[in-house]
Amino acid sequence: MERHIHDKPTARESLAIHYAKAMGIVMVVIGHYHGSLFDFYRPYTFHMPLFFFIGGLLLDPRTSARKFYTGIARKHVLYAISTYLVIGSLAVLFRNGLGADIQGDPFNGSIHDILLANYESNFEQNTYFLVLWFIVCYAVTSSAWFPIIKATQAWRLSSGVYILAILALGYLGTEIFAGRFQAGRDINDNYLSQFCVASAFYLAGYVIRPFLWRSLSLYGFIAAFFIMYVSSQIGFNHTVVMAWSKYPDGFVMSFIRICCGIYSTFYLAWVLSSERMELFEAAGRESKAIMSYHLIGYLFLDLAFHTLGLYDIRNAAPLDHFSSPVFSPLYIILPTLIPVACAIYYRKAKAGIVRRLAPG
């Protein structure tokens, strides 16, 4: 039966989306530490565009505007503020108590000063909350496109218009605004580049939703793998740094490689979704918590090795931590699993409190 663009995902499709998010967030953790899955499937090749793609894939423009923007306020704005306070406070404790170099000052001056400093630094004053730029960009992107898609969803040629918009936005983001930012370092050009690239993949996720699952095949995965390999061998192997608008391979090759990475991730997620793996599914469900807290998790691990006399925590920095062949896997496993466990415990505790307070 033909799928409609607004059909809800099936149970297996929902599971595959959680698995795709889990793979994407593990790539974030790996990318912020040391190493990559393959020489040419580097985490920074496509892992951030993947999350914007998933956002578009899950968008339902039939949702009321009030419900949608209430969700944005709760899930992104309030979440960003509370997480900023928690992570910033922990980072300052490590700096003041142990001399860790946090390379920023999350609470410098008045609220106005803090907001201005974050805006001017791409939201990197709280350096152990480096993904704040993503949360802000995601909130802005989804907020901007929701009313546009809601107003145009019934157009007969809407998908064609969206595809043209994807190409235009992708070119503007990777070539025009990114080039201007790299040349002049105007932070506004960086934000425009982020928004355009995020919008391109957000729209791509929305447009492809009726066709995504039936497009996945082993032959497609092999083709994507082959394109990634060959392109890396002929020199198109630079990482994409969406946060700072770096696309050294240009619009065409950057987008081809990003799309191959996204396709490969979803193919593997679909294959794995034939079996329910609760821990992997939980990692996908709690990907935002992992994204937010994995860097401060590195610092707690540094503290453990500092206590054991194996590392001087004063050498720690947001993207520079203790490393050894024996213990390095802990920096991937624990910062992934601990936020999952904490998030699950928090949700259960919150639900228990609500039940106890409920009348009757």
Order of alpha helices (4+ residues) and beta strands (2+ residues): alpha-alpha-alpha-alpha-alpha-alpha-alpha-alpha-alpha-alpha-alpha-alpha-alpha-alpha-alpha
